[in-house]
Amino acid sequence: MDIQKNSRIYLLVIMGMLSAFGPFVTDFYLPGFPSITDYFNTSASMVQLSLTSSMLGLGLGQLFVGPLSDKYGRKPAILGSLILFLLSTIACIFSPTIQLFVAFRFMQGIAGAGGVVVSKSVAADLYKGKELTAFFSMLMVVNGLGPIAAPVFGGITIKFTNWQGIFVVLLALGLILFISNLYLKESLQPERRAQGNIFSTFRNFGPILRNKRFMLYVMSQTMAMGFLFGYISSSPFIFQNHYGLGPIGYSLCFALNSLGIMLGSRVATFFRLQKSLAIGGISLFALGCLLSLILFVEGGLIVFELVIFAQMTALGIILPTTSSLALDIERKNSGAASAILGFLPFLSGSIVSPLVGLGNILSSTAVVIFISCLLSLAFTLLAIRANETGEA
């Protein structure tokens, strides 16, 4: 089981696809929200609940898959997750009620969590330091293709089929991923796996959660992701209802903004980790203030699009930097550490998503973005200070 038999390019593409798969599942069906609402004869808030449930599943699933991968290996964890994804996707297609659809979306989220957490764990198994950051940066580029492609293809797909057709495409993609991962070599050798029974593996969460520096990096990323999920949840309504764009126009704007994350992830490699974190955190907050103001005064589409693109670039600087810094600290328990690093941002997303729908969506989104960026900056500055003082 020698992982070196897998080329770096194969690992990059497969890990990128796995890490992007959960978010792809979220973004791909966004253009189908109106047709899902009509099909189930339900409210927009109930359809949004399916987004919230999938995010919650993406978060909670990582808490289980991460330790399991530490105990039994990365490959069994990802193959099991993909089998669950295939089954839950079929269930979504044939859901008779919106309530069951929401429940099966939760299962889809749990399944997608496997790819998110295992991709980080495999990277931490193989690389360290600046090499780990470089791999995470390249991972973000590949990962960024998911959010770019998802809404575009989703908007095109919904033009030629119904919302079930979107999930049939997801089913096919899941099957392709499953077959591709059959060739993945195990990165966690038996002698490096967690010892004892499976319950003792879950006890590793305790020391990790008490690691101050690790948690500060995680919370910096978590709050930054609050901005992202607030934007994702409100974007169909802001672009289509407020600015009057159609599904294709909305999908193209969404895709363009996702390019910002890819650009930022490449910018992050040009600086030392701590400096990169400072640049990303300060930029995210400054642009968050400007974006909130634009939403409050109902600024024009072009101005809104330019600022959101710049802010996505700042987010792209933060994500690989905080991931690398955090996982470098908890290398011994990288599966459980990756689970926490994945769970908290998606928990943030599940909380933020319904909040942007309260009252006027422009105003509520502005408040969510401002608070998220402010808290991200606060944790970023605390993390930089802790690193300088050498706090444990």
Protein Blocks (a to p, Z undefined) as FASTA:
>chain_A
ZZklpcfklmmmmmmmmmmmmmmmmmmmmmmmmmmmmmnopafklmmmmmmmmmmmmmmm
mmmmmmmmmmnojklmmmmmmmmmmmmmmmmmmocbfklmmmmmmmmmmmmmmmmmmmmm
mmmmmggcjllmmmmmmmmmmmmmmmmmmmmmmmmmmmmmcfklmmmmmmmmmmmmmmmm
mmpccfbdfklpcedjfklmmmmmmmmmmmmklmmmmmmmmmmmmmmmmmmmmmmmmmmm
mnopafklmmmmmmmmmmmmmmmmmmmmmpcfklmmmmmmmmmmmmmmmmmmmmmnopaf
klmmmmmmmmmmmmmmmmmmmmmmmmmmmmmlmmlmmmmmmmmmmmmmmmmmmmmmgcjf
klmmmmmmmmmmmmmmmmmmmmmmmmmnopZZ
